[in-house]
Amino acid sequence: MDRDYREEHPEETFDGGYHLYAEQMHRERVAKTPGRIAYAIKQFEGHGIEYALKNEQTGHFHCWRKSDDKLFQFYAGTGKIQGYDRARGIHALIKLLEKEAKP
């Protein structure tokens, strides 16, 4: 069974064609990354936060907390803040970056 056949007859594939849906959703998600990068930059600049865009494809940023210059890594495409499992998104990141460092 080759790819063309699977795409013509998705009901006969191992997942009933779900892989085609997942592929489409991934393309739509990735297409939003440039807008998310622009929004993150706008938020960083609006809050006076130092940042550097490291990877335009993933929206990977380095940004530094105002109080102690601690490095935070953020992925605008997914909203992931590296090292923080429960905090997600640009607004959660802004709160972390504007927070006073614990001694």
Secondary structure, DSSP 8 states (H G I E B T S, - for coil): --HHHHHH-GGGSTTTTHHHHHHHHHHHHHHTHHHHHHHHHHHHHHTT--EEEEETTTTEEEEE-TTT--EEEEETTTTEETTEEEEESHHHHHHHHHS----
